[in-house]
Amino acid sequence: MTATFRLDTPADPGRNDPSPGPGRNDPSSDPVARDATGAPRRRRERPGAARRGEARAGLAMASPAILLLLAFLVVPVLLGFALSFTNARLVSPEPLRFVGLDNFVRAFTVDPTFFRSALNTFAFAAVVVPVQAGFGLLLALLVNQKIRGVTAFRVIFFIPVVTSIVVVSILWKFMYQSNGLINSFIDSVTLGAWQGTAWLNNPSTALFAIIVLSVWQAVGFHMLIWLSGLQTVPEELYEAARMDGAGAWRQFKDVTWPCLRPTRIFVLITITIAALGLFVQIDVMTQGGPVDSTTTLVYHAVLTGYRQQQIGYGSALSLLFFVIVLVIALIQRHLTRDKD
């Protein structure tokens, strides 16, 4: 009997060995990673690198706005704060020097126009804020009715808002003249018994005339804000109130008014800020006269800083105005806070 011996050779690792190795089927040796279907697999970025890329892209997109804010808001505010403690003037051979609190002492001791302008500003705001808010709410209730042609009235009431305040002030200045439209109307209504007055030249009527103009011009904007608040009140609340026998006044007092709380706060803040910053009407119509009866804090600061070229003192007046507005805003925030 002849014995036959077979010499087994090792299998080709790249062909028969199912285990991955350094052969041609090893994914680690492929320069391009592939998935089970053979398609190239995307390399996953690390989360930290992705976030840094998104942050850089966001910063690049926001950089123009940031630069504009720095150039036209932050830098002027810081510069005004610094100049308020100096004797800076626009054109003066006197060198710039630090004067400490002298500008603020001057405002409270030497400058009588500062107190008159502050009094006029507070009087204007005290009248305009409730009157304008009340008229705006009344108009909003009227144009919120579901009747034909109500959209036309909304547009009519809103037209003065989109009209330039400079143009409006010039038109009303002509109307307030002795032979203007208002006095002609008064003369016609009273049959000549009262011929009116020179409204802007009389210290007792000049500020009142500007108040009427300001309320008429801006009431349409706040009417729109009130209207948007009214349209957010759920109709189910009115239906429940009517089922309980509530009339129109009870529905307004118990349903509409409580639901308008966020709108009330917004309207109060916006009217107050606009009233305290009164400037254009004064500059166009009266220039602070007659006898400083219509000058305001903002107008006095601009007049002193630019037209009288006392930049240091004008900056101090602006800083005082900022503090006053901040205090009023904090008081409003305290009074309108959510007590719950």
C-alpha positions as a printed Julia matrix, in Angstrom:
340×3 Matrix{Float64}:
   0.0     0.0    0.0
   1.31    3.33  -0.92
   0.74    6.25   1.44
  -0.12    9.54  -0.16
   0.76   12.68   1.64
  -0.91   16.12   0.78
   0.86   19.32   1.6
  -1.72   22.01   2.42
  -0.6    25.49   1.47
  -1.8    28.49   3.42
  -4.8    30.24   1.95
  -4.42   33.58   0.23
  -5.21   36.11   2.94
  -6.46   38.6    0.43
  -8.8    36.15  -1.22
 -10.11   33.53   1.2
  -9.5    34.87   4.71
 -12.76   36.44   5.93
 -10.99   38.36   8.68
  -9.99   41.93   7.84
  -6.31   42.49   7.46
  -3.86   44.65   5.71
  -4.91   43.27   2.33
  -6.87   44.94  -0.42
 -10.24   44.4    1.31
  -9.19   46.24   4.46
 -11.16   49.49   4.69
  -8.36   51.11   6.68
  -6.03   50.73   3.7
  -8.49   52.48   1.34
  -7.62   56.19   1.08
 -11.34   56.98   0.61
 -13.62   55.45   3.26
 -16.63   53.69   1.79
 -19.88   52.41   3.2
 -21.45   48.97   2.71
 -22.66   49.87  -0.79
 -19.24   51.02  -1.89
 -20.16   54.73  -1.99
 -17.67   57.15  -0.49
 -18.47   57.97   3.1
 -18.43   61.6    4.29
 -16.09   62.45   7.05
 -17.95   63.68  10.08
 -16.81   66.98  11.47
 -16.27   67.34  15.14
 -19.08   69.25  16.92
 -16.67   71.82  18.33
 -15.27   72.66  14.91
 -18.78   72.98  13.45
 -19.84   75.38  16.2
 -16.74   77.48  15.71
 -17.42   77.67  11.98
 -21.0    78.74  12.55
 -19.87   81.37  15.06
 -17.36   82.8   12.6
 -19.98   82.92   9.85
 -22.5    84.62  12.14
 -19.93   87.17  13.27
 -19.01   87.94   9.67
 -22.67   88.54   8.79
 -23.32   90.71  11.86
 -20.1    92.71  11.63
 -21.53   95.53   9.41
 -24.38   96.17  11.85
 -22.02   95.94  14.82
 -19.65   98.48  13.27
 -22.51  100.89  12.56
 -23.82  100.57  16.11
 -20.37  101.21  17.52
 -19.75  104.19  15.24
 -23.12  105.92  15.59
 -24.37  104.82  19.03
 -21.77  103.52  21.44
 -18.93  105.9   20.55
 -21.12  109.08  20.6
 -22.61  108.09  23.97
 -19.19  107.51  25.52
 -17.83  110.68  23.93
 -20.76  112.74  25.21
 -20.29  111.34  28.7
 -16.61  112.27  28.64
 -17.21  115.77  27.2
 -19.79  116.6   29.87
 -16.94  116.95  32.38
 -14.91  119.33  30.18
 -15.11  122.88  28.84
 -15.18  121.69  25.22
 -16.36  124.11  22.52
 -16.72  123.61  18.8
 -14.49  126.52  17.79
 -12.37  128.01  20.55
  -8.7   128.88  21.06
  -9.03  127.76  24.68
  -7.54  124.28  25.17
  -9.7   121.41  26.34
  -9.52  120.89  30.1
 -11.3   118.89  32.76
 -13.8   120.95  34.81
 -15.37  118.21  36.92
 -18.97  118.88  37.93
 -18.97  122.57  36.97
 -21.35  122.01  34.04
 -23.88  120.23  36.24
 -23.63  122.9   38.93
 -24.19  125.54  36.26
 -27.38  123.81  35.11
 -28.91  123.85  38.61
 -27.65  127.25  39.8
 -26.86  129.62  36.92
 -29.02  128.52  34.0
 -32.71  129.41  34.56
 -33.63  128.04  31.13
 -32.82  124.52  32.35
 -35.61  124.6   34.95
 -38.04  126.19  32.5
 -37.27  123.59  29.84
 -37.66  120.76  32.36
 -41.02  122.18  33.5
 -42.23  122.48  29.89
 -41.1   118.95  29.11
 -42.91  117.45  32.1
 -46.05  119.52  31.43
 -46.08  118.4   27.8
 -45.65  114.74  28.76
 -48.26  114.94  31.54
 -50.89  116.11  29.06
 -49.89  114.2   25.93
 -49.47  110.74  27.47
 -53.05  110.28  28.82
 -54.79  112.29  26.08
 -53.02  110.59  23.19
 -53.42  107.14  24.72
 -57.11  107.76  25.42
 -57.9   109.09  21.96
 -55.94  106.25  20.39
 -57.97  103.68  22.31
 -61.25  105.41  21.41
 -60.37  105.43  17.72
 -59.27  101.8   17.91
 -62.63  100.81  19.41
 -64.42  102.67  16.63
 -62.45  101.2   13.72
 -62.59   97.71  15.24
 -66.27   97.48  14.36
 -67.24   95.11  11.57
 -68.9    97.6    9.24
 -68.38   98.52   5.61
 -65.78  101.18   4.86
 -63.97  100.84   8.18
 -60.65  100.25   6.38
 -60.9   103.71   4.8
 -61.2   105.31   8.22
 -58.17  103.37   9.45
 -56.15  104.77   6.55
 -57.42  108.31   7.13
 -56.5   108.26  10.8
 -53.07  106.8   10.02
 -52.1   109.28   7.26
 -50.64  111.93   9.64
 -48.3   109.3   11.1
 -46.59  108.59   7.77
 -46.42  112.3    6.92
 -43.14  114.02   7.76
 -43.33  115.77  11.12
 -41.44  118.72   9.6
 -44.08  119.14   6.9
 -46.87  118.78   9.47
 -45.24  121.39  11.72
 -44.89  123.88   8.85
 -48.55  123.43   7.85
 -49.79  123.87  11.39
 -47.57  126.92  11.84
 -49.47  128.6    9.0
 -52.78  127.45  10.47
 -51.9   129.01  13.84
 -51.19  132.46  12.4
 -53.45  135.42  13.22
 -55.12  135.17   9.8
 -54.73  131.41   9.58
 -57.3   128.68   9.1
 -57.95  128.09  12.81
 -58.74  131.71  13.61
 -60.88  131.98  10.47
 -62.84  128.94  11.59
 -63.29  130.36  15.11
 -64.43  133.68  13.65
 -67.0   131.92  11.46
 -68.35  129.71  14.24
 -68.66  132.53  16.8
 -70.03  134.98  14.18
 -67.19  137.4   14.85
 -67.58  137.41  18.64
 -64.06  136.02  19.08
 -61.44  136.37  16.41
 -58.86  134.08  17.99
 -55.27  134.92  18.85
 -51.72  134.54  17.61
 -51.4   131.07  19.08
 -47.65  130.61  18.72
 -46.76  134.17  19.75
 -48.68  134.06  23.01
 -46.75  132.51  25.95
 -49.98  131.22  27.48
 -51.13  129.35  24.36
 -47.94  128.38  22.51
 -47.29  125.12  24.39
 -50.98  124.18  24.24
 -50.94  124.68  20.46
 -47.96  122.33  20.12
 -49.71  119.76  22.34
 -52.75  119.75  20.03
 -50.53  119.31  16.98
 -48.53  116.48  18.56
 -51.62  114.55  19.67
 -53.22  114.89  16.23
 -50.08  113.77  14.42
 -49.26  110.66  16.47
 -52.64  109.39  17.65
 -53.02  107.23  14.53
 -49.92  105.21  15.38
 -51.17  104.32  18.84
 -54.63  103.67  17.42
 -52.99  100.95  15.33
 -51.26   99.49  18.4
 -54.5    99.46  20.38
 -56.28   97.89  17.41
 -53.77   95.06  17.23
 -54.33   94.43  20.94
 -58.11   94.44  20.55
 -57.95   91.85  17.81
 -56.07   89.43  20.08
 -58.91   89.27  22.65
 -60.68   85.9   22.27
 -64.27   86.17  21.07
 -65.28   83.4   23.48
 -64.76   85.79  26.39
 -67.26   88.27  24.94
 -69.75   85.48  24.32
 -69.44   84.32  27.92
 -69.89   87.88  29.18
 -73.0    88.38  27.06
 -74.45   85.11  28.36
 -73.96   86.47  31.88
 -75.92   89.58  30.92
 -72.97   91.99  30.69
 -73.53   95.14  28.67
 -71.05   97.01  26.51
 -69.41   98.82  29.43
 -69.1    95.66  31.55
 -67.61   93.8   28.6
 -65.01   96.54  28.15
 -64.21   96.78  31.87
 -64.11   93.05  32.66
 -62.91   91.57  29.35
 -61.27   94.09  27.03
 -59.33   96.2   29.52
 -57.66   93.32  31.42
 -56.67   91.63  28.15
 -55.05   94.84  26.92
 -52.48   94.97  29.73
 -49.4    94.24  27.53
 -50.65   96.74  24.97
 -51.18   99.38  27.67
 -47.62   99.02  28.87
 -46.2    99.32  25.35
 -48.34  102.37  24.52
 -47.45  104.05  27.81
 -43.72  103.58  27.28
 -43.67  104.68  23.64
 -45.76  107.82  24.23
 -43.68  108.81  27.25
 -40.38  108.44  25.4
 -41.68  110.43  22.41
 -43.13  113.16  24.65
 -39.94  113.6   26.65
 -37.9   113.8   23.44
 -39.95  116.65  21.94
 -37.74  118.62  19.56
 -38.85  118.92  15.91
 -42.1   120.8   16.56
 -40.28  123.3   18.78
 -37.44  123.82  16.33
 -39.75  124.39  13.34
 -42.58  126.36  14.94
 -41.35  128.45  17.9
 -37.58  127.98  18.43
 -38.31  127.76  22.16
 -40.23  131.03  22.37
 -41.95  133.15  23.18
 -39.99  133.88  26.36
 -38.87  130.23  26.69
 -42.49  129.13  27.05
 -42.01  126.17  24.68
 -38.35  125.24  25.14
 -37.7   121.64  26.19
 -34.75  119.73  27.6
 -33.75  118.26  24.25
 -34.11  121.56  22.42
 -32.14  123.4   25.11
 -29.34  120.84  24.94
 -29.12  121.01  21.12
 -29.31  124.81  21.13
 -26.55  125.09  23.72
 -24.3   122.41  22.28
 -24.41  123.19  18.56
 -25.77  126.67  17.95
 -24.01  128.23  20.91
 -21.07  125.83  20.39
 -20.82  124.89  24.09
 -20.31  121.18  23.53
 -19.26  120.45  27.11
 -22.3   122.08  28.68
 -24.62  120.63  26.04
 -23.27  117.15  26.78
 -23.93  117.71  30.49
 -27.54  118.68  29.71
 -27.9   115.55  27.58
 -26.57  113.4   30.4
 -29.05  114.97  32.83
 -31.84  114.29  30.34
 -30.71  110.65  30.11
 -30.82  110.28  33.89
 -34.31  111.82  34.05
 -35.64  109.49  31.36
 -34.01  106.51  33.08
 -35.66  107.38  36.4
 -39.06  107.79  34.75
 -38.63  104.48  32.91
 -37.77  102.69  36.17
 -40.83  104.18  37.86
 -43.02  103.05  34.98
 -41.45   99.61  35.13
 -42.22   99.39  38.83
 -45.82  100.54  38.43
 -46.55   98.25  35.46
 -44.74   95.16  36.69
 -46.54   91.84  36.89
 -47.59   91.64  40.55
 -48.36   87.92  40.23
